[in-house]
Amino acid sequence: MATAEERYEELEDSYLPEGLDGESVIHVYIAAIDFQLRFVTMCAAAKIRELDPDHVRLHRSPGFGTFLAYLSTALAFLRGTVQASADPVEELIEAVRMEIDQASGKDPQFGTLKKLRDHLFHGNPLPTGVARHTTTERVRRTMQNLSSLIRGYLAGAELDTVADESGMFQLELRWPGRRLGTWPFICLDEAGRMCVLTSFTGTAPAYLRADHSEVRVETSGDDLMIALNRSLRAQNEDRTFRGFVDDLRADLDGFRDLDHALHPYDEDAEVTVYWHQALSTGAEPRTDRFRIGDSDQRLWRDDQTNAWLPYRDFLRRLANWQVVASRVRQHLVAVEQELVAGERKALGWTKATDDLVTPRVKVASMQDAETAGSVVYMDFTSLQDEIDERLRMRSTQTRVYFVRGEAGIGKTRALVTAALDRARAIENEDESIPSDQRLPLFYFVRSTGETSGSLDNAIAAASAATRNLELETVRTLCRNGLIALFIDGFDELLGGVGYENALGSLKPWIDAMGGRGVIVVSARSSYYLNQYRTSLIREQLRQQVLVQHRVASLQPWRETDLDGFLRKHGIDPVTLDGLEYEDKQLLGLPFFARVYVEAVSAGRVGVATLPDIVLEQYLQRESMKLLMGRGQEKPLLSPAELRRTFESLAALMAEQGARAVELDDLELAVQDALSEDDLQVRPGLRQRLSVLCGLAVDEGSSAKRLFAFQHELFYDLFLADAILSELRRDQLDIVVSMLVKTQLRVATAARVVRSEPRAVEDLLRMSSTRADDLAAGRHEAYRANLGSLWALIARHTKTLFDVELEGLTFAELDLTGVEVANVTFRECTFGRLELPAERAKNLRFERGTIDALWLPAESQHLPGIDRFEDTEVSQLVASGSLFERPQEIQRTLQKLGLPVPTVPDAGHNKEFVDAVQALLNNFRQRPDSVVVYQRDLMPADDNSRWQLAFGSEVWTTFIKFLRDSHSAKLVPMSAGGAAVQRVRVQSIEQLCRPGTGDNPGVVDFWARVASCGVKPS
């Protein structure tokens, strides 16, 4: 391995290219001296850090003058420490300072190297003749002498390295009898090259190194960031300004001409940017000035009025804001017309589409989406107001809204309507409205059926439709709160590939937001949301993902909503009395309310169930597309044959995790439906298949032809019928295989149980496949499917007898009114469990977890539960009250007669121990990042209810114990306002199980907890 001296020479030589000659090289000599002073300064900082880590106080972006000042301060500190003899670093500093002093001439114009350096680097000329030669020689000698001093200091030193999560190697210089750890100021990269800190003013520190291309490299890593932030001067004003400069670079990249680089220059708390804006007519040169105003407000100088305006007004002008709104409005009108045309073409709907009820949503945090915590009901307009308010903030975490709901509840329509209404409002907005009161744009992106490979491509496609935005422009406007990104059908992006890594395509956008902005995504599947949450928790353990989530669940129509809708179409709600219970329940979904209205008009109510009515209409219309013309009366595929085709396609899509298949797959499905090996048995059929609904045919001979169902409900219903077909043929292995490969949504599972409840129950009882026996990635879907089917069977039959259910996942299980006897739930997970059961007997819960246990307000006793062992309840709703503290939950369950084991008193601080355990469980279960203020460790986000559930003293003590035991890292974050830190907990599983391991940090943490006397409030 190379020596320290050799690695230093490699970096110093990069400042001194071969063939240097003449007096013009003085600029190169000055740059080399600048580097030499930087290197010595970093050595001095490393030595001070070794003696007193809190005394380093190095400037975040030191320069020539700062180096000289710091070396003077460092020398005084080192001389004042108790050391047996002068340290070699101290001797090096003293020798360097003497050399710099000796280099100072008597010429008042260039009396010091600092003066000469400033003169040259501001583009000023040197004198000619003898004076120029003398000055050049003085600088050259100084450079050579400094080089000799540093090489002499490094002589004999070897390099010891330790790998670091930042990608750099921690470096220690080792001589016989002494050492100096230079990390985090001087490191080695993967190629063994020396890297010297140059600045840390933005979100990541930058280092200098010798390289063929990248001589300045940025890196990150929690340990590195923590060490640097402890060693560097904490200047909030400087940090805020530098963060603004970094953001300017990123923002203007979205608007600049790629042939011209950005040139920011900051002086006297202002930054001037010289750049070229990309326009349709070419590149337009611009000079713009910016500064930070009161309350950290970002400002731009309008040269026309000489006024300082809000930075967002600058971005609006760059984007040509109202033209953008106009183009977006035009695009969304086309999208809306396409939706209406699709409904009329595929479903035969003739009724007006502008009379639907404004949707209501239930909004909660991701963790509380199925529980009673922090749940708010509001209409969709109020949700838009909440999004607007969030966009006005410079927050520390990007807010992601998941708009979810059953197929047919109207997610796409709600997003399109909101985005279209907003575009129209902005298009007519008065520009005199104060900047902070102007509305943000809702930017609608359809990822449904997107097969281009990434979310970026889907957004780029939407941008192309507006004709004056590009991907990077959209990113800039999102980051600055001018756009909220609306992504429809996010769980279908890439054909569902996101199920394996549900964070997938969204993470780059979360990273690009830098803790700001709002992203709204619609996701049909609760399974997808759970997978996303799981992958996000996994990601939080590895990286800095600055994100906070809200789940907006669209609610079915209320009875009054449905009655009003029916009356608008001349239908008396009394007619609903003749419907089956399941059909009445479906009418809460706008899709089926429309089906009912159309069915009444056609006189088909009572002939079949609502799902059967809509499928029959769909099949009849699609089969008529397969007429060859020339008087042909019979379609090439009958409705029954087309049904079998669509069932096969739905099963194939489920297996592949896709929502679109190629034309070859469609042809194979038809062959299977016909039980034929060749479509030639039906002349003309192969040629006509491309006209089927949902088939996207791109122009060009090389384009792929893709088939997709016209509406998401058709996929759900045909998949249910595919399962039922196999179930009725006693192909139970095939049915189990289908349950393993894809997670069923509500409409699919409900149709299967409604059609064949007894056969489904027999299948569930006969199936011996356990989730633990399945391949990785399959068991979660299988557990969820079995749980969903058992829950539906219980509600449908009102009974649940003689079964042991092990390792299942129940999103929701409602046992009220269900007769239960001899049932054991072992190692099961419940999102929401409702009790009591009707005439329960021998009901047992063992080693399970319940997110929310709901009991009716009048419950005084829970009969029939004779075992409730090792079952964790996060929330309990009983007697109209919400309980979240472990002791309160336990006491309430005991009062209700549950056989809950009595936990022995652990001592005087039992309540504090329970509070700590509850907080740790929240860290483990919640996907959102936790951010605290640096000054007092209090929560720095607006989702802190669970954090302060036991009082502020418990919370701050808990965070201190995590930090001081090294069980958590408090990682500084770049954000406007007061300094904040992200809490990154280490070894969370071990922390939640004290006494089960020998991790020193975990042992130390629980020792601190055991001796603490803080009481929860």
Secondary structure as the mmCIF struct_conf table of DSSP 4:
data_model
#
loop_
_struct_conf.conf_type_id
_struct_conf.id
_struct_conf.beg_label_comp_id
_struct_conf.beg_label_asym_id
_struct_conf.beg_label_seq_id
_struct_conf.end_label_comp_id
_struct_conf.end_label_asym_id
_struct_conf.end_label_seq_id
HELX_RH_AL_P HELX_RH_AL_P1 ALA A 4 ASP A 13
TURN_TY1_P TURN_TY1_P1 SER A 14 TYR A 15
BEND BEND1 LEU A 16 LEU A 16
TURN_TY1_P TURN_TY1_P2 GLU A 18 GLY A 19
BEND BEND2 GLY A 22 GLY A 22
HELX_RH_3T_P HELX_RH_3T_P1 GLU A 23 VAL A 25
HELX_RH_AL_P HELX_RH_AL_P2 ILE A 26 LEU A 51
HELX_RH_3T_P HELX_RH_3T_P2 PRO A 53 HIS A 55
STRN STRN1 LEU A 58 LEU A 58
BEND BEND3 ARG A 60 SER A 61
HELX_RH_AL_P HELX_RH_AL_P3 PHE A 64 GLY A 80
BEND BEND4 THR A 81 THR A 81
BEND BEND5 ALA A 84 SER A 85
HELX_RH_AL_P HELX_RH_AL_P4 PRO A 88 GLN A 102
TURN_TY1_P TURN_TY1_P3 ALA A 103 ALA A 103
BEND BEND6 LYS A 106 LYS A 106
BEND BEND7 PRO A 108 PRO A 108
TURN_TY1_P TURN_TY1_P4 GLN A 109 PHE A 110
BEND BEND8 THR A 112 THR A 112
HELX_RH_AL_P HELX_RH_AL_P5 LEU A 113 PHE A 121
TURN_TY1_P TURN_TY1_P5 HIS A 122 GLY A 123
HELX_LH_PP_P HELX_LH_PP_P1 ASN A 124 THR A 128
TURN_TY1_P TURN_TY1_P6 GLY A 129 GLY A 129
HELX_RH_AL_P HELX_RH_AL_P6 VAL A 130 LEU A 154
TURN_TY1_P TURN_TY1_P7 ALA A 155 GLY A 156
STRN STRN2 GLU A 158 ALA A 163
TURN_TY1_P TURN_TY1_P8 GLU A 165 SER A 166
BEND BEND9 GLY A 167 MET A 168
STRN STRN3 PHE A 169 TRP A 175
TURN_TY1_P TURN_TY1_P9 PRO A 176 GLY A 177
STRN STRN4 ARG A 178 GLY A 181
TURN_TY1_P TURN_TY1_P10 TRP A 183 PHE A 185
STRN STRN5 ILE A 186 LEU A 188
TURN_TY1_P TURN_TY1_P11 GLU A 190 ALA A 191
BEND BEND10 GLY A 192 GLY A 192
STRN STRN6 MET A 194 SER A 199
BEND BEND11 GLY A 202 ALA A 204
STRN STRN7 ALA A 206 LEU A 208
BEND BEND12 HIS A 212 SER A 213
STRN STRN8 ARG A 216 GLU A 218
HELX_RH_AL_P HELX_RH_AL_P7 ASP A 222 SER A 231
STRN STRN9 LEU A 232 LEU A 232
HELX_RH_AL_P HELX_RH_AL_P8 ASN A 236 ASP A 253
TURN_TY1_P TURN_TY1_P12 GLY A 254 PHE A 255
STRN STRN10 ARG A 256 ARG A 256
TURN_TY1_P TURN_TY1_P13 LEU A 258 ASP A 259
BEND BEND13 HIS A 260 HIS A 260
STRN STRN11 HIS A 263 GLU A 267
TURN_TY1_P TURN_TY1_P14 ASP A 268 ALA A 269
STRN STRN12 GLU A 270 LEU A 279
TURN_TY1_P TURN_TY1_P15 SER A 280 THR A 281
STRN STRN13 GLY A 282 ILE A 292
HELX_RH_3T_P HELX_RH_3T_P3 ASP A 294 ASP A 296
STRN STRN14 ARG A 298 ASP A 302
TURN_TY1_P TURN_TY1_P16 ASP A 303 ASN A 306
STRN STRN15 ALA A 307 PRO A 310
HELX_RH_AL_P HELX_RH_AL_P9 TYR A 311 ALA A 319
TURN_TY1_P TURN_TY1_P17 ASN A 320 ASN A 320
HELX_RH_AL_P HELX_RH_AL_P10 TRP A 321 LEU A 347
BEND BEND14 LYS A 351 LYS A 351
BEND BEND15 THR A 353 ASP A 354
HELX_LH_PP_P HELX_LH_PP_P2 LEU A 356 PRO A 359
STRN STRN16 ARG A 360 SER A 365
BEND BEND16 MET A 366 MET A 366
TURN_TY1_P TURN_TY1_P18 GLN A 367 GLU A 370
BEND BEND17 THR A 371 ALA A 372
TURN_TY1_P TURN_TY1_P19 GLY A 373 SER A 374
STRN STRN17 VAL A 376 ASP A 379
HELX_RH_AL_P HELX_RH_AL_P11 PHE A 380 ARG A 392
BEND BEND18 MET A 393 MET A 393
BEND BEND19 THR A 396 GLN A 397
STRN STRN18 THR A 398 ARG A 404
TURN_TY1_P TURN_TY1_P20 ALA A 407 GLY A 408
BEND BEND20 ILE A 409 ILE A 409
HELX_RH_AL_P HELX_RH_AL_P12 LYS A 411 GLU A 427
TURN_TY1_P TURN_TY1_P21 ASN A 428 ASN A 428
TURN_TY1_P TURN_TY1_P22 GLU A 431 SER A 432
BEND BEND21 ILE A 433 ILE A 433
HELX_RH_3T_P HELX_RH_3T_P4 SER A 435 GLN A 437
BEND BEND22 ARG A 438 ARG A 438
HELX_LH_PP_P HELX_LH_PP_P3 LEU A 439 PRO A 440
STRN STRN19 LEU A 441 ARG A 446
TURN_TY1_P TURN_TY1_P23 THR A 448 GLY A 449
BEND BEND23 SER A 452 SER A 454
HELX_RH_AL_P HELX_RH_AL_P13 LEU A 455 THR A 466
BEND BEND24 ARG A 467 ASN A 468
HELX_RH_AL_P HELX_RH_AL_P14 LEU A 471 ARG A 479
TURN_TY1_P TURN_TY1_P24 ASN A 480 GLY A 481
BEND BEND25 LEU A 482 LEU A 482
STRN STRN20 ILE A 483 ASP A 488
TURN_TY1_P TURN_TY1_P25 GLY A 489 GLY A 489
HELX_RH_3T_P HELX_RH_3T_P5 PHE A 490 TYR A 499
TURN_TY1_P TURN_TY1_P26 GLU A 500 GLU A 500
BEND BEND26 ASN A 501 ASN A 501
TURN_TY1_P TURN_TY1_P27 ALA A 502 SER A 505
HELX_RH_AL_P HELX_RH_AL_P15 LEU A 506 MET A 513
TURN_TY1_P TURN_TY1_P28 GLY A 514 GLY A 515
STRN STRN21 VAL A 518 ALA A 523
HELX_RH_AL_P HELX_RH_AL_P16 SER A 526 GLN A 540
TURN_TY1_P TURN_TY1_P29 LEU A 541 ARG A 542
BEND BEND27 GLN A 543 GLN A 543
STRN STRN22 VAL A 547 LEU A 554
HELX_LH_PP_P HELX_LH_PP_P4 GLN A 555 ARG A 558
HELX_RH_AL_P HELX_RH_AL_P17 GLU A 559 LYS A 568
TURN_TY1_P TURN_TY1_P30 HIS A 569 GLY A 570
HELX_RH_3T_P HELX_RH_3T_P6 PRO A 573 GLY A 578
BEND BEND28 LEU A 579 LEU A 579
HELX_RH_AL_P HELX_RH_AL_P18 TYR A 581 LEU A 586
TURN_TY1_P TURN_TY1_P31 LEU A 587 GLY A 588
BEND BEND29 LEU A 589 LEU A 589
HELX_RH_AL_P HELX_RH_AL_P19 PRO A 590 ALA A 602
TURN_TY1_P TURN_TY1_P32 GLY A 603 GLY A 603
STRN STRN23 VAL A 605 VAL A 605
TURN_TY1_P TURN_TY1_P33 GLY A 606 VAL A 607
STRN STRN24 ALA A 608 ALA A 608
HELX_RH_AL_P HELX_RH_AL_P20 LEU A 610 MET A 624
TURN_TY1_P TURN_TY1_P34 LYS A 625 LEU A 626
BEND BEND30 GLY A 629 GLY A 629
TURN_TY1_P TURN_TY1_P35 ARG A 630 GLY A 631
BEND BEND31 LYS A 634 LYS A 634
BEND BEND32 LEU A 636 LEU A 637
HELX_RH_AL_P HELX_RH_AL_P21 PRO A 639 GLN A 656
TURN_TY1_P TURN_TY1_P36 GLY A 657 GLY A 657
BEND BEND33 ARG A 659 ARG A 659
STRN STRN25 VAL A 661 GLU A 662
HELX_RH_AL_P HELX_RH_AL_P22 LEU A 663 LEU A 674
TURN_TY1_P TURN_TY1_P37 SER A 675 SER A 675
BEND BEND34 ASP A 677 ASP A 677
HELX_RH_3T_P HELX_RH_3T_P7 LEU A 679 VAL A 681
BEND BEND35 ARG A 682 ARG A 682
TURN_TY1_P TURN_TY1_P38 PRO A 683 GLY A 684
HELX_RH_AL_P HELX_RH_AL_P23 LEU A 685 ARG A 688
HELX_RH_3T_P HELX_RH_3T_P8 LEU A 689 VAL A 691
BEND BEND36 LEU A 692 LEU A 692
TURN_TY1_P TURN_TY1_P39 CYS A 693 GLY A 694
STRN STRN26 LEU A 695 VAL A 697
BEND BEND37 GLU A 699 GLY A 700
TURN_TY1_P TURN_TY1_P40 SER A 701 SER A 702
BEND BEND38 ALA A 703 ALA A 703
STRN STRN27 ARG A 705 PHE A 707
BEND BEND39 GLN A 710 HIS A 711
HELX_RH_AL_P HELX_RH_AL_P24 GLU A 712 ARG A 728
TURN_TY1_P TURN_TY1_P41 ARG A 729 ASP A 730
HELX_RH_AL_P HELX_RH_AL_P25 LEU A 732 LYS A 741
BEND BEND40 THR A 742 THR A 742
HELX_RH_AL_P HELX_RH_AL_P26 VAL A 746 SER A 755
HELX_RH_AL_P HELX_RH_AL_P27 PRO A 757 MET A 766
HELX_RH_3T_P HELX_RH_3T_P9 ALA A 771 ASP A 773
BEND BEND41 LEU A 774 LEU A 774
HELX_LH_PP_P HELX_LH_PP_P5 ALA A 775 ALA A 775
TURN_TY1_P TURN_TY1_P42 ALA A 776 ARG A 778
HELX_RH_AL_P HELX_RH_AL_P28 HIS A 779 THR A 797
BEND BEND42 LYS A 798 LYS A 798
STRN STRN28 THR A 799 GLU A 806
BEND BEND43 GLY A 807 GLY A 807
STRN STRN29 THR A 809 PHE A 810
BEND BEND44 ALA A 811 ALA A 811
STRN STRN30 LEU A 813 ASP A 814
STRN STRN31 THR A 816 THR A 816
TURN_TY1_P TURN_TY1_P43 GLY A 817 GLY A 817
STRN STRN32 GLU A 819 ARG A 826
BEND BEND45 GLU A 827 GLU A 827
STRN STRN33 THR A 829 GLU A 834
HELX_LH_PP_P HELX_LH_PP_P6 PRO A 836 PRO A 836
STRN STRN34 ALA A 837 ALA A 837
STRN STRN35 GLU A 838 GLU A 846
BEND BEND46 ARG A 847 ARG A 847
STRN STRN36 THR A 849 TRP A 854
TURN_TY1_P TURN_TY1_P44 ALA A 857 GLU A 858
TURN_TY1_P TURN_TY1_P45 PRO A 863 GLY A 864
STRN STRN37 ILE A 865 GLU A 869
BEND BEND47 ASP A 870 ASP A 870
STRN STRN38 GLU A 872 ALA A 878
TURN_TY1_P TURN_TY1_P46 SER A 879 GLY A 880
STRN STRN39 SER A 881 PHE A 883
BEND BEND48 ARG A 885 ARG A 885
HELX_RH_AL_P HELX_RH_AL_P29 PRO A 886 LYS A 895
TURN_TY1_P TURN_TY1_P47 LEU A 896 GLY A 897
HELX_LH_PP_P HELX_LH_PP_P7 VAL A 900 ASP A 905
TURN_TY1_P TURN_TY1_P48 HIS A 908 ASN A 909
HELX_RH_AL_P HELX_RH_AL_P30 LYS A 910 GLN A 925
BEND BEND49 ASP A 928 ASP A 928
STRN STRN40 VAL A 930 TYR A 933
TURN_TY1_P TURN_TY1_P49 GLN A 934 ASP A 936
STRN STRN41 PRO A 939 PRO A 939
BEND BEND50 ASP A 941 ASP A 942
TURN_TY1_P TURN_TY1_P50 ARG A 945 PHE A 950
HELX_RH_AL_P HELX_RH_AL_P31 SER A 952 ASP A 964
TURN_TY1_P TURN_TY1_P51 SER A 965 HIS A 966
BEND BEND51 SER A 967 SER A 967
STRN STRN42 ALA A 968 MET A 973
BEND BEND52 GLY A 976 ALA A 978
STRN STRN43 VAL A 980 VAL A 985
BEND BEND53 GLN A 986 SER A 987
HELX_RH_AL_P HELX_RH_AL_P32 ILE A 988 LEU A 991
TURN_TY1_P TURN_TY1_P52 CYS A 992 CYS A 992
BEND BEND54 ARG A 993 ARG A 993
TURN_TY1_P TURN_TY1_P53 PRO A 994 GLY A 995
BEND BEND55 THR A 996 THR A 996
HELX_RH_AL_P HELX_RH_AL_P33 PRO A 1000 ALA A 1010
TURN_TY1_P TURN_TY1_P54 SER A 1011 SER A 1011
#
